[in-house]
């Protein structure tokens, strides 16, 4: 999300109040690109310490997230009774997947994935960054027993927020076009991970509930065609959709992606009409001013303000409004809580060395640390050499290699897939713990290696990069479709 702190608001002209002074440091921290990643990292460290500091603390961690039950029911027939961790992974994370779906839809309609020429490079890189890690994991676990092969999808994932947060630490050292490339790559990667979850980590489909879910989706698309723009008209049926998808056997969080596809992505009015109407409302506000009155007592001014608020709603598509509304909750609450509930793996009596040397953890580590950068780089290189894609202006092959290393930060999505891959049996839980330990270790190393490669990458002067064979992409190529 781009920062808009440079755009002034009316509050900037007023003396600060006590609450603004108190919360100003927190607001400044929240504006940092790396803020969400730092909170995520802090929650991960807390979870690891909580689960390993002592036997009593480890028991309290397990009791809170796995044994503490919460029941939500409507009458006596419709209801769910889950542990807190289950509600976080299947319920709260649905909002995160809704955000992912909104970002994917926006990128496909008007973003870097809207133009085939611009989309070719990140899509190719994402495919390479998914296939090679999965093959490495499969090769290492081909002869393993106890269903270790089920974890092949774990190293395919990239944590977009964490990767971009790490990249932001380098500031202007990194070309802006590389950040766009990594964002597009990660979004394409997320789309691939969602397909893997829906197709390969779904068992025992209940077709009746799947049909009911499909009926809800069709209803929501009808709302879109009727130009119903109130987000609540989509979110409330979205809860019903979530329940039907869960009961169908497909992972419930896929409901968030399906819901995102139905959210309108077009503005109700164009910019010219918005400007004219808003200027008229401002003029009316100014003309209605009377000595001794303010907005609380001046009816005409209140009407003008309400008109401007309506204009703002009409010019901003519901997709953008919903994405902006969910993003801070996802970055600063949902994902950190997810990390707190899932990263607290108990190392056990055998120690971390034993955990890291197992085939599951080795498959994850090598898949993320080697498979990701190799897959991303090779797929990007081949697509450019074949003339299918071109490197963004200002980006060289060192930058692509560094971005490939950062793509090895699996974290959120990788842990999510690890929870799906292994059953809640004694062996399955052990393999899940090894996978999560591998994810955390690989993500930490990938962060350092990616930062180092990008910090050492030669700079480009203008359009001429220090690395040859760069094919620039025309930045004016804006083929896109704003239908939504």
C-alpha positions as CSV (number, residue, x, y, z in Angstrom):
1,X,0.0,0.0,0.0
2,X,1.3,3.4,-1.0
3,X,1.8,6.0,1.7
4,X,-0.4,9.1,1.4
5,X,1.2,11.0,4.4
6,X,2.4,13.8,2.0
7,X,-1.3,14.7,1.2
8,X,-2.4,17.3,3.7
9,X,-5.7,17.0,5.7
10,X,-7.7,19.6,7.6
11,X,-6.3,18.3,10.9
12,X,-2.8,19.5,9.9
13,X,-3.9,23.1,10.3
14,X,-5.1,22.6,13.9
15,X,-3.0,22.4,17.0
16,X,-2.5,18.7,18.0
17,X,-4.7,17.3,20.7
18,X,-3.5,15.1,23.5
19,X,-4.5,11.8,21.9
20,X,-2.7,12.8,18.6
21,X,0.5,13.5,20.5
22,X,0.3,10.2,22.5
23,X,-0.4,8.1,19.4
24,X,1.8,9.9,17.0
25,X,4.8,7.6,17.4
26,X,2.5,4.6,16.7
27,X,1.1,6.2,13.6
28,X,4.6,7.0,12.3
29,X,5.6,3.4,13.0
30,X,2.5,2.0,11.2
31,X,3.5,4.0,8.1
32,X,6.8,2.2,7.7
33,X,6.7,-0.4,5.0
34,X,8.5,-2.8,7.3
35,X,6.1,-2.2,10.3
36,X,3.9,-5.2,9.7
37,X,6.9,-7.5,9.2
38,X,8.5,-6.3,12.4
39,X,5.3,-7.0,14.4
40,X,5.0,-10.4,12.7
41,X,8.6,-11.2,13.7
42,X,8.0,-10.1,17.3
43,X,5.0,-12.4,17.5
44,X,7.0,-15.3,16.1
45,X,9.7,-14.8,18.7
46,X,7.2,-14.5,21.5
47,X,5.5,-17.8,20.3
48,X,8.8,-19.7,20.2
49,X,9.8,-18.5,23.6
50,X,6.3,-19.2,25.0
51,X,6.3,-22.7,23.7
52,X,9.9,-23.6,24.8
53,X,10.7,-21.5,27.9
54,X,9.4,-24.0,30.4
55,X,7.0,-26.9,30.7
56,X,4.3,-24.8,32.4
57,X,4.5,-22.1,29.7
58,X,4.5,-24.7,26.9
59,X,1.4,-26.3,28.5
60,X,-0.4,-22.9,28.7
61,X,0.4,-22.2,25.1
62,X,-1.1,-25.5,24.0
63,X,-4.1,-25.1,26.3
64,X,-4.9,-21.6,25.0
65,X,-4.6,-22.2,21.2
66,X,-5.6,-25.9,21.0
67,X,-7.7,-26.9,23.9
68,X,-9.7,-23.7,24.7
69,X,-13.0,-24.1,22.9
70,X,-15.2,-21.4,21.5
71,X,-18.7,-22.3,20.2
72,X,-20.6,-20.2,17.7
73,X,-24.1,-21.5,17.0
74,X,-27.5,-20.5,15.5
75,X,-30.2,-22.6,17.2
76,X,-29.5,-26.2,17.8
77,X,-28.6,-27.3,14.3
78,X,-26.1,-24.9,12.9
79,X,-23.0,-24.4,15.0
80,X,-19.2,-24.9,15.2
81,X,-17.2,-25.6,18.3
82,X,-13.5,-25.1,17.7
83,X,-10.3,-24.5,19.5
84,X,-9.0,-20.9,19.5
85,X,-6.2,-21.8,17.0
86,X,-8.8,-23.4,14.7
87,X,-10.9,-20.2,14.7
88,X,-7.8,-18.2,13.9
89,X,-6.6,-20.5,11.0
90,X,-10.0,-21.1,9.4
91,X,-12.0,-18.1,10.5
92,X,-9.8,-15.0,11.0
93,X,-7.5,-16.0,8.1
94,X,-10.5,-15.8,5.8
95,X,-10.2,-12.0,6.0
96,X,-6.6,-12.3,5.1
97,X,-7.5,-14.4,2.0
98,X,-10.2,-11.9,1.2
99,X,-7.5,-9.2,1.1
100,X,-5.3,-11.5,-1.1
101,X,-8.2,-12.0,-3.4
102,X,-8.9,-8.3,-3.6
103,X,-5.2,-7.6,-4.4
104,X,-5.2,-10.3,-7.1
105,X,-8.4,-8.9,-8.7
106,X,-7.0,-5.3,-8.7
107,X,-3.7,-6.4,-10.2
108,X,-5.4,-8.4,-12.9
109,X,-7.8,-5.5,-13.8
110,X,-5.7,-2.4,-13.6
111,X,-2.3,-3.4,-12.1
112,X,0.9,-5.0,-13.3
113,X,-0.9,-8.2,-14.3
114,X,-3.4,-6.4,-16.5
115,X,-1.1,-6.1,-19.4
116,X,0.2,-9.4,-20.9
117,X,3.5,-7.8,-21.7
118,X,4.0,-6.6,-18.1
119,X,2.5,-9.7,-16.6
120,X,4.7,-12.2,-18.4
121,X,7.8,-11.7,-16.3
122,X,6.3,-11.9,-12.8
123,X,4.0,-14.8,-13.8
124,X,6.9,-16.7,-15.3
125,X,9.1,-16.0,-12.3
126,X,6.2,-17.1,-10.0
127,X,5.7,-20.4,-11.9
128,X,9.5,-21.1,-11.7
129,X,9.5,-20.2,-8.0
130,X,6.7,-22.7,-7.3
131,X,7.7,-25.7,-9.5
132,X,11.4,-25.9,-8.6
133,X,10.9,-25.8,-4.7
134,X,8.2,-28.4,-5.0
135,X,10.5,-30.6,-7.0
136,X,13.3,-30.2,-4.5
137,X,11.0,-31.1,-1.6
138,X,9.6,-34.1,-3.5
139,X,13.1,-35.4,-4.4
140,X,14.2,-35.2,-0.7
141,X,11.1,-36.9,0.6
142,X,10.5,-39.4,-2.2
143,X,11.5,-42.3,0.0
144,X,10.1,-40.9,3.3
145,X,7.3,-42.6,5.1
146,X,4.4,-41.4,7.1
147,X,3.0,-39.1,4.4
148,X,5.9,-36.6,4.4
149,X,5.3,-36.1,0.7
150,X,2.1,-34.3,1.5
151,X,4.2,-31.2,2.4
152,X,5.4,-30.6,-1.2
153,X,3.3,-27.5,-1.4
154,X,4.9,-25.8,1.6
155,X,8.0,-24.3,-0.1
156,X,6.0,-23.0,-3.0
157,X,4.7,-20.0,-1.0
158,X,6.0,-16.5,-0.7
159,X,5.1,-14.1,2.1
160,X,4.5,-10.8,0.2
161,X,4.3,-8.5,3.2
162,X,7.4,-9.9,4.9
163,X,9.4,-9.9,1.6
164,X,8.4,-6.3,0.8
165,X,9.1,-5.2,4.4
166,X,12.6,-6.7,4.2
167,X,13.2,-5.0,0.8
168,X,12.0,-1.7,2.2
169,X,15.0,-1.7,4.6
170,X,17.3,-0.9,1.7
171,X,15.3,2.3,0.8
172,X,16.3,4.0,-2.4
173,X,19.0,1.4,-3.0
174,X,16.3,-0.8,-4.6
175,X,14.6,0.4,-7.8
176,X,10.9,1.1,-7.5
177,X,10.3,-1.1,-10.5
178,X,11.8,-4.0,-8.6
179,X,9.3,-3.6,-5.7
180,X,6.5,-3.7,-8.3
181,X,8.0,-6.8,-9.8
182,X,8.3,-8.6,-6.4
183,X,4.7,-7.5,-5.5
184,X,3.4,-8.9,-8.8
185,X,5.4,-12.1,-8.4
186,X,4.1,-12.6,-4.9
187,X,0.5,-12.0,-6.0
188,X,0.8,-14.4,-8.8
189,X,2.5,-16.8,-6.3
190,X,-0.5,-16.4,-4.0
191,X,-2.9,-17.2,-6.8
192,X,-0.9,-20.4,-7.5
193,X,-0.9,-21.3,-3.8
194,X,-4.6,-20.8,-3.6
195,X,-5.1,-23.2,-6.5
196,X,-2.9,-25.7,-4.8
197,X,-4.8,-25.5,-1.6
198,X,-8.2,-25.8,-3.3
199,X,-7.2,-28.7,-5.6
200,X,-4.6,-30.8,-3.7
201,X,-5.4,-30.1,0.0
202,X,-9.1,-30.7,-0.3
203,X,-10.6,-34.1,0.6
204,X,-14.1,-35.6,0.9
205,X,-16.0,-33.0,-1.1
206,X,-19.7,-32.5,0.0
207,X,-21.3,-31.6,-3.3
208,X,-24.6,-30.4,-1.7
209,X,-22.8,-27.7,0.4
210,X,-20.5,-26.9,-2.6
211,X,-23.6,-26.2,-4.6
212,X,-25.1,-24.0,-1.9
213,X,-21.8,-22.1,-1.9
214,X,-21.9,-21.7,-5.6
215,X,-25.5,-20.3,-5.3
216,X,-24.2,-17.7,-2.9
217,X,-21.4,-16.7,-5.3
218,X,-23.9,-16.4,-8.2
219,X,-26.1,-14.2,-5.9
220,X,-23.1,-12.0,-5.1
221,X,-22.2,-11.7,-8.8
222,X,-25.8,-10.6,-9.4
223,X,-25.4,-7.9,-6.8
224,X,-22.3,-6.8,-8.7
225,X,-24.2,-6.6,-12.0
226,X,-27.0,-4.7,-10.2
227,X,-24.3,-2.2,-9.1
228,X,-25.0,-2.7,-5.4
229,X,-22.0,-1.0,-3.9
230,X,-22.4,-1.2,-0.1
231,X,-19.6,-3.6,1.1
232,X,-21.9,-5.0,3.8
233,X,-24.2,-6.4,1.2
234,X,-21.3,-8.6,0.2
235,X,-19.7,-9.3,3.6
236,X,-22.9,-10.6,5.3
237,X,-23.6,-13.2,2.6
238,X,-19.9,-13.8,2.6
239,X,-20.3,-15.3,6.2
240,X,-22.9,-17.7,4.8
241,X,-20.5,-18.5,1.9
242,X,-17.7,-19.2,4.4
243,X,-19.9,-21.7,6.3
244,X,-21.0,-23.6,3.1
245,X,-17.4,-23.7,1.8
246,X,-16.2,-25.1,5.1
247,X,-19.0,-27.7,5.2
248,X,-18.2,-28.7,1.6
249,X,-14.7,-29.9,2.5
250,X,-12.8,-27.2,0.7
251,X,-10.7,-25.1,3.1
252,X,-13.0,-22.3,4.5
253,X,-10.5,-19.5,3.7
254,X,-11.1,-20.1,0.0
255,X,-14.4,-18.4,0.6
256,X,-12.5,-15.1,1.1
257,X,-11.0,-15.4,-2.4
258,X,-14.4,-16.3,-4.0
259,X,-16.0,-13.3,-2.2
260,X,-13.3,-11.0,-3.4
261,X,-14.0,-11.9,-7.0
262,X,-17.6,-10.6,-6.7
263,X,-16.7,-7.2,-5.2
264,X,-17.3,-4.3,-7.7
265,X,-14.1,-2.8,-9.0
266,X,-15.4,0.1,-11.0
267,X,-16.1,3.7,-9.9
268,X,-19.8,4.9,-10.0
269,X,-18.7,8.3,-11.3
270,X,-15.7,9.4,-13.4
271,X,-13.1,11.9,-12.1
272,X,-14.6,14.8,-14.1
273,X,-18.1,14.4,-12.5
274,X,-16.5,13.9,-9.1
275,X,-14.5,17.1,-9.4
276,X,-17.5,19.2,-10.6
277,X,-19.9,17.8,-7.9
278,X,-17.3,18.2,-5.2
279,X,-16.5,21.8,-6.2
280,X,-20.2,22.6,-6.1
281,X,-20.5,21.0,-2.7
282,X,-17.4,23.0,-1.4
283,X,-18.9,26.2,-2.9
284,X,-22.2,25.5,-1.2
285,X,-20.4,24.9,2.1
286,X,-18.6,28.2,1.8
287,X,-21.7,30.2,0.7
288,X,-23.7,28.7,3.7
289,X,-21.2,30.1,6.2
290,X,-22.9,32.5,8.7
291,X,-21.3,34.3,11.6
292,X,-21.7,32.5,14.9
293,X,-22.5,29.1,13.3
294,X,-20.6,26.0,12.6
295,X,-21.3,22.6,11.0
296,X,-23.2,21.4,14.1
297,X,-25.8,24.2,13.8
298,X,-25.7,25.0,10.0
299,X,-28.0,22.7,8.1
300,X,-26.7,23.7,4.7
301,X,-23.1,23.1,5.6
302,X,-24.0,19.7,7.0
303,X,-25.7,18.8,3.7
304,X,-22.7,20.0,1.7
305,X,-20.4,17.8,3.8
306,X,-22.7,14.8,3.4
307,X,-22.7,15.4,-0.4
308,X,-18.9,15.4,-0.4
309,X,-18.9,12.1,1.5
310,X,-21.3,10.6,-1.0
311,X,-19.1,11.8,-3.8
312,X,-16.0,10.2,-2.2
313,X,-17.9,6.9,-2.0
314,X,-19.0,7.1,-5.6
315,X,-15.5,7.7,-7.0
316,X,-13.8,5.0,-5.0
317,X,-14.7,1.5,-6.1
318,X,-15.9,-0.8,-3.3
319,X,-12.9,-3.1,-4.0
320,X,-10.4,-0.3,-3.2
321,X,-12.4,0.8,-0.1
322,X,-12.6,-2.7,1.2
323,X,-8.9,-3.4,0.5
324,X,-7.9,-0.2,2.3
325,X,-10.1,-1.0,5.2
326,X,-8.9,-4.6,5.7
327,X,-5.2,-4.0,5.0
328,X,-4.2,-2.5,8.4
329,X,-6.2,-5.1,10.3
330,X,-4.4,-7.9,8.3
331,X,-0.9,-6.4,8.7
332,X,-1.2,-5.4,12.4
333,X,-3.6,-7.9,13.8
334,X,-4.6,-11.0,11.7
335,X,-1.2,-12.1,10.5
336,X,0.6,-11.4,13.8
337,X,-2.1,-13.4,15.7
338,X,-1.8,-16.2,13.2
339,X,2.0,-16.2,13.8
340,X,1.5,-16.2,17.5
341,X,-0.9,-19.2,17.3
342,X,1.2,-21.3,14.9
343,X,4.8,-20.4,15.3
344,X,5.1,-21.8,18.8
345,X,6.5,-25.1,17.9
346,X,8.0,-27.1,20.8
347,X,11.6,-28.1,19.9
348,X,11.4,-31.2,22.0
349,X,14.1,-33.3,23.7
350,X,16.1,-34.0,20.6
351,X,16.9,-30.3,20.0
352,X,16.7,-28.0,17.0
353,X,19.6,-29.8,15.2
354,X,17.5,-33.0,14.9
355,X,14.5,-31.1,13.8
356,X,16.4,-29.3,11.1
357,X,18.1,-32.4,9.8
358,X,14.8,-34.3,9.1
359,X,13.7,-34.9,5.5
360,X,10.6,-32.6,6.0
361,X,12.5,-29.7,7.3
362,X,15.4,-30.2,4.8
363,X,12.9,-30.3,1.9
364,X,11.4,-27.0,3.1
365,X,14.7,-25.3,3.8
366,X,16.3,-26.3,0.5
367,X,13.1,-25.7,-1.4
368,X,12.9,-22.1,-0.1
369,X,16.6,-21.2,0.0
370,X,17.6,-22.9,-3.3
371,X,14.5,-23.7,-5.2
372,X,12.9,-20.2,-4.9
373,X,15.9,-18.1,-6.2
374,X,16.8,-20.7,-8.8
375,X,13.3,-21.1,-10.0
376,X,12.6,-17.4,-10.1
377,X,15.9,-16.5,-11.8
378,X,15.8,-19.2,-14.4
379,X,12.2,-18.7,-15.4
380,X,12.7,-14.9,-15.6
381,X,15.9,-15.4,-17.7
382,X,14.3,-17.9,-20.1
383,X,11.2,-15.7,-20.6
384,X,13.4,-12.7,-21.4
385,X,15.7,-14.6,-23.7
386,X,12.7,-16.0,-25.6
387,X,11.3,-12.5,-26.0
388,X,8.2,-13.4,-24.0
389,X,9.0,-10.8,-21.4
390,X,11.4,-8.0,-20.6
391,X,13.2,-6.7,-17.5
392,X,11.6,-3.6,-16.0
393,X,13.5,-0.3,-16.6
394,X,16.2,0.2,-14.0
395,X,16.4,-3.5,-13.0
396,X,19.3,-5.9,-13.7
397,X,19.8,-9.6,-13.2
398,X,21.4,-9.0,-9.8
399,X,18.1,-7.4,-8.7
400,X,16.2,-10.4,-10.0
401,X,18.5,-12.8,-8.1
402,X,18.0,-10.7,-4.9
403,X,14.2,-10.7,-5.4
404,X,14.3,-14.5,-5.9
405,X,16.1,-14.9,-2.6
406,X,13.5,-12.7,-0.8
407,X,10.8,-14.8,-2.4
408,X,12.2,-17.6,-0.3
409,X,10.6,-16.0,2.7
410,X,7.6,-18.4,3.0
411,X,6.3,-17.6,6.5
412,X,2.6,-17.0,6.6
413,X,1.4,-18.9,3.5
414,X,3.9,-21.6,4.0
415,X,2.9,-22.2,7.7
416,X,-0.7,-22.1,6.5
417,X,-0.1,-24.9,4.0
418,X,2.0,-26.9,6.6
419,X,-1.1,-27.0,8.8
420,X,-3.1,-28.4,5.9
421,X,-0.5,-30.9,4.8
422,X,0.0,-33.0,7.9
423,X,-2.8,-34.6,9.9
424,X,-3.4,-34.2,13.7
425,X,-1.7,-37.5,14.5
426,X,1.4,-38.0,16.6
427,X,3.6,-38.4,13.5
428,X,1.7,-35.7,11.6
429,X,2.1,-33.1,14.3
430,X,5.8,-33.9,14.6
431,X,6.3,-33.4,10.8
432,X,4.3,-30.2,11.0
433,X,6.6,-28.9,13.7
434,X,9.6,-29.8,11.6
435,X,8.1,-28.1,8.6
436,X,7.4,-24.9,10.6
437,X,11.0,-24.9,12.1
438,X,12.3,-25.3,8.5
439,X,10.1,-22.4,7.3
440,X,11.3,-20.1,10.1
441,X,15.0,-21.0,9.6
442,X,14.8,-20.7,5.8
443,X,12.9,-17.4,6.0
444,X,15.5,-15.9,8.3
445,X,18.4,-16.9,6.0
446,X,16.5,-15.9,2.9
447,X,16.0,-12.4,4.4
448,X,19.7,-12.0,5.1
449,X,20.9,-13.4,1.7
450,X,18.3,-11.3,-0.2
451,X,19.3,-8.1,1.6
452,X,23.0,-8.8,0.9
453,X,22.5,-9.5,-2.8
454,X,20.4,-6.4,-3.3
455,X,22.8,-4.2,-1.3
456,X,25.7,-5.4,-3.4
457,X,23.8,-5.1,-6.7
458,X,25.3,-2.6,-9.2
459,X,23.2,0.5,-9.8
460,X,21.6,1.3,-13.1
461,X,22.2,4.8,-14.7
462,X,19.1,5.9,-16.4
463,X,17.9,3.1,-18.7
464,X,21.4,1.6,-19.1
465,X,22.0,-1.2,-16.5
466,X,25.4,-2.5,-15.5
467,X,24.3,-5.9,-16.5
468,X,23.8,-6.5,-20.3
469,X,20.9,-8.2,-22.2
470,X,18.3,-6.0,-20.5
471,X,15.1,-5.6,-22.5
472,X,13.2,-2.6,-21.1
473,X,9.4,-2.7,-20.9
474,X,7.4,0.2,-22.2
475,X,6.0,1.9,-19.1
476,X,3.3,3.5,-21.2
477,X,1.8,0.0,-22.0
478,X,-1.3,0.3,-19.9
479,X,-3.5,-2.3,-21.6
480,X,-6.1,-3.1,-18.9
481,X,-9.7,-3.7,-18.3
482,X,-11.5,-1.8,-15.5
483,X,-14.6,-3.9,-15.6
484,X,-15.3,-5.5,-12.3
